[in-house]
């Protein structure tokens, strides 16, 4: 459900409208240094709080920003398709781990070629390659399926060895301040949590130990400390699609253990990288993914995507939001079928008008033009549909205007947010009956009267069998 009904960011914020990224005093730009480390095959639930990962939990998370709802793209397995997705926003139809001899790609439409064509340096550091030949075949514990760049003909045929370097060279490049602007780091199969290896035979502990031995040299480097960025993530979930880990370390991250529950995938990471370095067009899923800007201080990500919530007051219990980037709207709009959407931008914006451009509903009022928070009130929104709200003439002061569209799935009684009203929703509402309305159960207050009671159970029952189109 996270991919089908999430916030579609294809038109948000102005980056797709040809506006050049602003170079702010505290923001990333094309001269920034970015590192990404790819770990392997673990669900976030197996990492967060694990006694086998003391460095991640006790050292990194308290100083980092991180995501609780980061997924590999839906059904995108095994490893290779996810590495390709991080580079090109697509798996090219590949759903296996076959080597470049059968899965190589002739396209130049991928991220590092965009960087190279713009004069921005990049390099991948792969553990256990020789650096003397192009590493297009396995040589345990090096696995070519964890090196996406070995699958692109334009790199392999022209500058493979210079771009793909042994991981042992990273320390010297950091010390000499000669690292590239974009650095993709792949540990070997023992160090990336993939294989069980001696002496610990504990993949999570092996990977955590490797991070503890190597991340400090990045964090202590001039490249990182000068508003650099290190992302640590995993290629895919070991069961399902996640959540998997997404840890953000940067002087420009919110840090301090800040975390959110926004719905992200590898498309989000690629979109964020493309915004940082100002290279377009957005590749594949990066055109519609939600960028990672919420994990950073305001203005850090150029033209960051707005965060959008649906807000309603539940009687005296308080005001609660549903994050439209995470799940579907799934509560009653009251007697007037009224909803309030709040869009929060990285910087102040103006807009000329707001309207419902698909589905049934009417904009009854707006506020916030000239600020970073825009409120839009809707009325007459009917059940079991997806509507689209469009802000027209949006400008962040750069002189160019454009439109921003936000979809919202409306399904009264879908308290589990799975896209249909069924026995699970009835049971969940019954289990909360009589409890006070809180931030963790306000979805069960479908009558939005501030209490969970027989009226909510009856309303959910009456909607059983409905679903989003």
C-alpha positions as CSV (number, residue, x, y, z in Angstrom):
1,X,0.0,0.0,0.0
2,X,2.9,2.3,0.6
3,X,3.7,2.7,-3.1
4,X,0.1,2.9,-4.5
5,X,-1.3,5.6,-2.4
6,X,1.7,7.5,-1.2
7,X,2.3,11.2,-1.9
8,X,3.1,11.6,-5.5
9,X,5.9,14.2,-5.6
10,X,6.3,14.4,-9.3
11,X,5.4,18.0,-9.4
12,X,6.6,19.1,-5.9
13,X,8.5,21.4,-5.1
14,X,9.6,23.3,-8.3
15,X,12.7,21.2,-9.1
16,X,10.8,19.6,-12.0
17,X,9.9,23.0,-13.3
18,X,13.4,24.0,-14.3
19,X,14.3,26.1,-11.3
20,X,18.0,26.0,-10.5
21,X,18.7,24.9,-6.9
22,X,19.3,27.7,-4.5
23,X,22.7,27.8,-2.8
24,X,21.8,28.5,0.8
25,X,24.2,29.2,3.6
26,X,23.4,25.8,5.1
27,X,22.5,23.6,2.3
28,X,23.9,20.9,0.0
29,X,24.9,21.7,-3.6
30,X,26.9,20.3,-6.5
31,X,30.2,20.8,-4.6
32,X,29.1,18.7,-1.6
33,X,30.6,15.3,-0.7
34,X,28.2,12.4,-0.3
35,X,29.0,8.9,0.9
36,X,26.6,5.9,0.9
37,X,27.3,2.5,2.5
38,X,25.1,-0.4,1.4
39,X,24.5,-3.2,3.9
40,X,22.6,-6.4,3.1
41,X,19.4,-8.3,3.7
42,X,18.2,-7.2,7.2
43,X,14.8,-5.9,8.3
44,X,15.0,-2.8,10.5
45,X,13.3,-4.7,13.3
46,X,16.4,-7.0,13.4
47,X,18.8,-4.0,13.6
48,X,17.1,-1.4,15.8
49,X,17.6,-2.4,19.5
50,X,19.6,-5.5,18.6
51,X,22.3,-6.5,21.1
52,X,24.4,-7.6,18.0
53,X,24.5,-4.0,16.7
54,X,25.8,-1.9,19.6
55,X,27.6,0.6,17.4
56,X,24.5,1.3,15.3
57,X,22.2,1.6,18.3
58,X,24.4,3.2,21.0
59,X,26.7,5.4,18.8
60,X,25.1,6.2,15.4
61,X,21.4,6.5,16.1
62,X,21.7,9.0,19.0
63,X,23.6,11.4,16.6
64,X,21.8,10.5,13.4
65,X,18.4,11.1,11.7
66,X,16.8,7.8,10.7
67,X,13.6,6.5,9.0
68,X,11.2,4.0,10.5
69,X,9.4,3.3,7.3
70,X,12.0,2.9,4.6
71,X,11.4,0.1,2.1
72,X,12.9,-1.5,-0.9
73,X,10.7,-0.9,-3.9
74,X,7.7,-3.2,-3.8
75,X,8.6,-6.8,-4.8
76,X,12.0,-5.7,-5.9
77,X,14.2,-8.7,-5.1
78,X,16.9,-10.1,-4.8
79,X,20.0,-7.8,-4.4
80,X,20.9,-6.7,-7.9
81,X,17.6,-5.1,-8.7
82,X,17.9,-2.9,-5.7
83,X,21.4,-1.8,-6.4
84,X,20.3,-0.9,-10.0
85,X,17.4,1.0,-8.6
86,X,19.6,3.2,-6.5
87,X,21.6,4.0,-9.6
88,X,18.8,4.4,-12.2
89,X,15.4,4.4,-10.5
90,X,14.5,1.1,-12.1
91,X,15.5,-2.5,-12.2
92,X,15.4,-2.7,-16.0
93,X,13.0,-5.7,-15.6
94,X,15.8,-7.7,-13.8
95,X,14.6,-9.8,-10.9
96,X,17.7,-12.0,-10.5
97,X,21.4,-11.7,-9.4
98,X,23.0,-12.8,-12.7
99,X,26.4,-11.2,-13.6
100,X,27.0,-8.4,-16.1
101,X,27.6,-10.9,-18.8
102,X,23.8,-11.4,-19.0
103,X,22.4,-8.4,-17.3
104,X,24.6,-5.5,-18.6
105,X,22.9,-2.3,-19.7
106,X,23.7,-0.1,-22.7
107,X,21.8,2.9,-21.5
108,X,23.6,6.1,-20.3
109,X,20.5,7.2,-18.5
110,X,21.8,6.7,-15.0
111,X,23.0,8.7,-12.1
112,X,26.8,8.6,-12.2
113,X,26.8,9.3,-15.9
114,X,24.7,12.4,-15.2
115,X,27.3,13.4,-12.7
116,X,30.2,12.7,-15.1
117,X,28.5,14.7,-17.9
118,X,28.1,17.6,-15.5
119,X,31.8,17.5,-14.3
120,X,31.0,16.1,-10.9
121,X,33.4,13.4,-9.7
122,X,32.3,10.0,-8.4
123,X,33.9,6.7,-7.4
124,X,32.8,3.4,-5.9
125,X,34.9,1.7,-3.2
126,X,34.4,-2.0,-3.3
127,X,35.9,-4.2,-0.6
128,X,38.2,-7.1,-1.9
129,X,38.6,-6.0,-5.5
130,X,42.2,-5.7,-6.9
131,X,42.0,-2.4,-8.6
132,X,44.0,-3.7,-11.5
133,X,41.2,-5.2,-13.6
134,X,37.5,-4.4,-14.2
135,X,35.6,-6.3,-11.4
136,X,32.8,-7.8,-13.5
137,X,32.9,-11.3,-12.0
138,X,32.6,-12.6,-8.5
139,X,35.8,-13.1,-6.4
140,X,34.6,-14.1,-2.9
141,X,34.0,-12.3,-0.7
142,X,33.5,-9.7,-3.4
143,X,30.1,-10.1,-5.2
144,X,29.6,-8.2,-8.5
145,X,25.9,-8.1,-7.9
146,X,26.6,-5.6,-5.1
147,X,28.4,-3.3,-7.6
148,X,25.8,-1.7,-9.8
149,X,28.3,0.2,-11.8
150,X,29.8,-3.0,-13.3
151,X,26.5,-3.5,-15.1
152,X,26.6,-0.3,-17.2
153,X,28.5,-0.6,-20.5
154,X,29.5,3.1,-20.7
155,X,31.5,2.7,-17.4
156,X,32.9,-0.7,-18.1
157,X,34.0,0.0,-21.6
158,X,35.6,3.4,-20.9
159,X,36.8,4.0,-17.3
160,X,36.0,1.0,-15.2
161,X,39.3,0.6,-13.2
162,X,39.6,4.3,-12.4
163,X,36.1,4.5,-11.1
164,X,36.0,1.2,-9.2
165,X,38.6,1.2,-6.5
166,X,39.6,-1.1,-3.6
167,X,38.0,-0.1,-0.3
168,X,41.5,0.1,1.2
169,X,42.1,3.3,-0.7
170,X,39.3,5.2,1.0
171,X,41.4,6.0,4.1
172,X,44.2,7.6,2.1
173,X,41.7,9.6,0.0
174,X,40.0,10.9,3.1
175,X,43.3,11.8,4.8
176,X,44.5,13.6,1.6
177,X,41.0,15.2,1.1
178,X,40.9,13.8,-2.5
179,X,37.7,11.9,-2.3
180,X,35.1,12.4,-5.1
181,X,31.9,14.3,-4.6
182,X,29.8,11.0,-4.8
183,X,31.2,7.9,-3.1
184,X,29.4,4.5,-3.2
185,X,30.8,2.1,-0.6
186,X,30.2,-1.7,-0.7
187,X,31.6,-3.9,2.1
188,X,32.3,-7.6,1.2
189,X,29.9,-10.4,1.9
190,X,31.2,-11.0,5.4
191,X,31.1,-7.3,6.4
192,X,27.8,-6.2,4.9
193,X,25.6,-8.6,7.0
194,X,25.0,-11.0,4.1
195,X,27.0,-14.1,5.1
196,X,27.7,-15.8,8.4
197,X,31.5,-15.7,8.7
198,X,34.1,-16.7,11.3
199,X,34.9,-15.8,14.0
200,X,31.6,-14.5,15.2
201,X,29.3,-16.3,12.7
202,X,26.8,-13.5,13.4
203,X,26.1,-11.4,10.3
204,X,24.6,-8.4,12.1
205,X,27.5,-8.3,14.6
206,X,30.0,-8.6,11.7
207,X,28.5,-5.7,9.9
208,X,28.1,-3.6,13.0
209,X,31.8,-4.2,13.9
210,X,32.8,-3.2,10.3
211,X,30.9,0.0,10.6
212,X,32.5,0.8,14.0
213,X,35.9,0.3,12.4
214,X,35.3,2.4,9.3
215,X,32.6,5.0,9.8
216,X,34.7,7.1,12.2
217,X,37.3,7.8,9.6
218,X,34.5,9.2,7.4
219,X,32.9,11.3,10.2
220,X,36.3,12.7,11.2
221,X,37.3,13.7,7.6
222,X,37.3,17.3,6.3
223,X,35.0,16.1,3.4
224,X,32.3,15.0,5.9
225,X,32.7,17.9,8.4
226,X,32.4,20.5,5.7
227,X,28.6,19.8,5.4
228,X,29.1,16.4,4.0
229,X,26.6,13.5,4.1
230,X,26.9,9.8,5.0
231,X,23.9,7.5,4.4
232,X,23.9,3.9,5.7
233,X,21.1,1.8,4.3
234,X,20.3,-1.8,3.3
235,X,19.6,-3.1,-0.1
236,X,16.5,-5.1,0.7
237,X,14.4,-6.7,3.5
238,X,15.1,-10.4,4.3
239,X,11.3,-10.8,4.6
240,X,8.8,-8.8,2.6
241,X,9.8,-5.4,1.5
242,X,10.7,-3.9,4.9
243,X,11.0,-1.6,6.6
244,X,14.8,-1.6,6.3
245,X,17.3,0.7,7.8
246,X,18.0,4.3,6.6
247,X,20.5,6.2,8.8
248,X,21.5,9.7,7.8
249,X,24.6,11.3,9.3
250,X,25.5,14.9,8.4
251,X,26.2,18.3,9.9
252,X,23.0,19.3,8.0
253,X,20.9,16.4,9.4
254,X,18.4,17.1,12.2
255,X,20.3,14.4,14.1
256,X,20.0,13.8,17.8
257,X,18.0,10.6,17.1
258,X,15.4,12.4,15.1
259,X,13.2,9.9,13.2
260,X,10.0,9.9,11.2
261,X,7.5,7.5,9.8
262,X,7.3,8.8,6.3
263,X,7.1,6.2,3.5
264,X,10.4,6.1,1.7
265,X,12.0,3.7,-0.8
266,X,15.3,3.7,-2.8
267,X,13.5,6.1,-5.1
268,X,13.7,8.6,-2.3
269,X,17.4,8.2,-1.9
270,X,18.1,8.6,-5.6
271,X,15.7,11.6,-5.8
272,X,17.6,13.2,-2.9
273,X,21.0,12.7,-4.5
274,X,19.8,14.1,-7.8
275,X,18.6,17.2,-6.0
276,X,21.8,17.6,-4.0
277,X,23.9,17.6,-7.2
278,X,21.3,19.3,-9.4
279,X,21.2,16.6,-12.1
280,X,18.0,16.0,-14.0
281,X,15.7,14.6,-15.3
282,X,14.7,12.5,-12.4
283,X,15.4,8.8,-13.1
284,X,12.6,6.3,-13.0
285,X,11.0,6.1,-9.5
286,X,12.9,9.2,-8.4
287,X,10.3,11.2,-10.4
288,X,7.6,10.2,-8.0
289,X,9.4,9.3,-4.8
290,X,9.3,11.4,-1.7
291,X,12.8,12.9,-1.0
292,X,14.5,12.6,2.4
293,X,14.4,16.3,3.2
294,X,12.5,15.8,6.4
295,X,15.5,14.1,7.9
296,X,17.6,17.3,7.4
297,X,17.4,20.8,8.7
298,X,15.2,23.1,6.6
299,X,16.8,24.2,3.3
300,X,19.5,21.5,3.4
301,X,18.1,19.6,0.4
302,X,17.6,22.0,-2.6
303,X,14.0,22.3,-3.5
304,X,12.9,19.8,-0.9
305,X,9.5,18.1,-1.2
306,X,6.7,19.4,1.0
307,X,5.3,17.2,3.8
308,X,1.5,16.8,3.6
309,X,-0.9,15.7,6.3
310,X,-4.6,15.5,6.7
311,X,-5.6,17.1,10.0
312,X,-8.8,16.7,12.0
313,X,-9.9,17.6,15.5
314,X,-11.2,14.7,17.5
315,X,-13.5,16.4,20.0
316,X,-11.7,17.3,23.2
317,X,-9.1,14.6,22.6
318,X,-7.0,16.9,20.4
319,X,-5.9,17.4,16.8
320,X,-4.3,14.5,15.0
321,X,-2.6,14.2,11.6
322,X,-2.5,11.4,9.0
323,X,0.7,11.6,7.0
324,X,-0.3,11.3,3.3
325,X,3.2,10.2,2.3
326,X,2.7,7.1,4.5
327,X,-0.8,5.8,4.1
328,X,-4.3,6.4,3.1
329,X,-6.8,8.8,4.6
330,X,-9.2,6.4,6.5
331,X,-11.6,8.3,8.7
332,X,-14.9,10.1,8.4
333,X,-15.0,13.7,7.3
334,X,-18.0,14.4,9.6
335,X,-21.4,15.4,8.5
336,X,-20.1,17.8,5.8
337,X,-17.4,15.3,4.6
338,X,-14.9,18.0,5.4
339,X,-11.1,17.5,5.5
340,X,-8.1,19.8,6.1
341,X,-4.8,19.3,4.4
342,X,-1.7,21.0,5.6
343,X,1.4,21.3,3.3
344,X,4.7,22.2,4.9
345,X,7.4,23.4,2.6
346,X,11.2,23.8,3.3
347,X,10.8,27.6,2.8
348,X,8.0,30.2,2.4
349,X,5.9,29.9,-0.8
350,X,3.1,31.8,-2.4
351,X,0.3,30.3,-4.5
352,X,-2.5,31.7,-6.6
353,X,-5.3,29.1,-6.1
354,X,-6.2,25.6,-4.9
355,X,-8.7,23.2,-6.4
356,X,-9.7,19.5,-6.5
357,X,-8.5,18.5,-10.0
358,X,-9.7,14.8,-9.8
359,X,-12.4,13.2,-7.7
360,X,-15.3,14.6,-5.9
361,X,-14.7,17.5,-3.5
362,X,-14.5,21.3,-3.3
363,X,-11.9,23.7,-1.8
364,X,-13.8,25.8,0.8
365,X,-10.9,27.9,1.9
366,X,-7.1,28.3,2.1
367,X,-4.6,30.1,4.2
368,X,-0.8,30.4,4.5
369,X,0.2,32.0,1.3
370,X,3.6,33.6,1.9
371,X,4.6,31.2,4.6
372,X,6.1,27.7,4.7
373,X,2.8,26.1,5.9
374,X,-0.3,26.1,3.6
375,X,-3.7,25.0,4.8
376,X,-6.4,23.9,2.5
377,X,-9.9,23.1,3.7
378,X,-12.0,20.6,1.6
379,X,-15.7,19.9,1.8
380,X,-18.1,17.5,0.0
381,X,-15.4,14.7,-0.3
382,X,-17.2,11.4,-0.9
383,X,-16.1,8.0,0.2
384,X,-14.1,5.3,-1.5
385,X,-12.1,7.4,-3.9
386,X,-8.8,9.0,-4.5
387,X,-8.9,12.8,-5.0
388,X,-6.2,15.1,-6.2
389,X,-5.6,18.5,-4.7
390,X,-3.7,20.9,-6.9
391,X,-2.0,24.2,-5.7
392,X,-1.6,26.4,-8.8
393,X,1.0,29.2,-9.3
394,X,3.3,28.0,-6.5
395,X,6.5,30.0,-6.2
396,X,9.3,29.9,-3.6
397,X,10.6,33.3,-4.6
398,X,13.0,32.2,-7.4
399,X,10.9,33.8,-10.1
400,X,9.3,30.7,-11.7
401,X,5.9,29.3,-10.8
402,X,4.4,25.9,-11.1
403,X,1.7,23.6,-9.8
404,X,1.9,21.0,-7.0
405,X,-0.5,18.0,-7.0
406,X,-1.3,15.9,-3.9
407,X,-3.5,12.7,-4.0
408,X,-5.5,11.6,-1.0
409,X,-7.2,8.2,-0.8
410,X,-10.5,8.5,1.2
411,X,-11.8,5.3,2.7
412,X,-14.0,5.6,5.8
413,X,-13.4,2.8,8.3
414,X,-10.1,1.6,6.9
415,X,-8.5,1.8,10.3
416,X,-5.7,-0.6,9.4
417,X,-4.9,1.5,6.3
418,X,-4.6,-1.5,4.0
419,X,-6.8,-0.1,1.2
420,X,-10.1,-1.9,2.1
421,X,-12.6,-2.1,5.0
422,X,-12.9,-5.6,6.3
423,X,-13.1,-7.8,9.4
424,X,-9.6,-6.6,10.5
425,X,-10.9,-3.0,10.8
426,X,-14.0,-4.1,12.7
427,X,-11.9,-6.1,15.1
428,X,-9.4,-3.3,15.6
429,X,-12.1,-0.8,16.4
430,X,-13.8,-3.1,18.8
431,X,-10.6,-3.7,20.7
432,X,-10.2,0.1,21.2
433,X,-13.8,0.7,22.2
434,X,-14.0,2.6,25.5
435,X,-10.4,3.7,25.4
436,X,-9.3,7.3,25.3
437,X,-8.4,8.7,21.9
438,X,-4.6,9.0,21.6
439,X,-2.0,9.6,18.9
440,X,-1.8,5.8,18.5
441,X,-5.5,4.9,18.0
442,X,-7.2,8.0,16.6
443,X,-7.9,6.2,13.4
444,X,-10.4,4.1,15.3
445,X,-12.4,7.2,16.2
446,X,-14.0,7.2,12.7
447,X,-16.8,9.4,13.8
448,X,-14.3,12.0,14.9
449,X,-16.3,12.9,18.0
450,X,-13.4,12.4,20.5
451,X,-14.3,8.9,21.8
452,X,-14.1,5.3,20.5
453,X,-17.5,3.7,21.0
454,X,-20.3,1.7,19.5
455,X,-20.9,4.4,16.9
456,X,-17.4,3.9,15.5
457,X,-17.9,0.1,15.4
458,X,-21.2,0.5,13.6
459,X,-19.8,2.9,11.0
460,X,-16.9,0.6,10.2
461,X,-19.3,-2.3,9.9
462,X,-21.5,-0.3,7.5
463,X,-18.5,0.3,5.2
464,X,-17.3,-3.3,5.3
465,X,-16.6,-4.5,1.8
466,X,-15.6,-1.1,0.3
467,X,-12.1,-0.4,-1.0
468,X,-10.1,2.2,-2.8
469,X,-10.3,2.1,-6.5
